Amino acid sequence: MPVAVTLDNMLEERGLTGKDLAARIGISETQLSLFRSGKVRGLRFSTLSKMCFVLECTPGELLDYHADVRDMEA
């Protein structure tokens, strides 16, 4: 998949754990874990906004994109 979740990097930079972030933004650790692993198909903007607020970052710092021509062929 060309979109990669880089949340773990941001958590490390901020000295937070996934458990800390989940508690601060009001979601379960399971939901956050699924996002961190890239196993979700979508994310509410309100949840993304809360992550950015707590981590003091932008959405682009939580996600990365690597173009792959094969993804465009489907």
N, C-alpha and C positions, 0 to 999 in steps of 0.2 A: 504494500500500500504506500502511495507516495506521501501521505500525511503522517507525520510522526509526532507523538506526544513527548514533549521535553519537560514535563512537569517535575520529574525527579531531579533534574538539574537545578531548577529554581528552588525546590524544597531544600536541597543541599546548600545552595548559596545563602538561603535565608535562615538556615539552622533549624528548620522545622521538620516534623515527621508528617506522614500522611494522616496519621491519627489526629494530630494537632489541627491540620488544615480541615479535615472533615468536620471536626467539632466546631471550629470557628465559622464555617460556612453553612452548617446545618444539614449535612448529608451523611449517609452511612459510610463507614469505612469500606464496605463492599462496593458501593457505587463509585467511590473515589478510586478504588483499586482497579475496577473495570475501565475507568477512564485512563488511568495511568498506563495500563497494559495495551490500550488501543482497541479494546474489545467492545466498545460501545459504537452505535451507529449515529448517535446524535448527542447533543449537549445543549441544555437550555442556556440562552444568553444570560439569564439571571444568575445561573450557577457560575458561568464563566466570569461574569462581572464581579461576583463575590470573591472568586479565586484571585482575580486581578487586584481587587481592593486589599485583601489580606496580604498578598505577596508583593504589593506595590510594583506591579508590572503591567505589561500590555498583553493582549491575547497572542500576539505574534511571538512573545517570549515563552509561551507555553506550547506552541505548535511549530512544527517545521515542515517544509515541503521539498520533496525531491522528485523532480519531473521524471516520468518514465513513459516512453512512447507506447509501451504495451498497454498501459491503462487507457489510452485514447483509442485503441483499436476495438474495444469491446462494444 
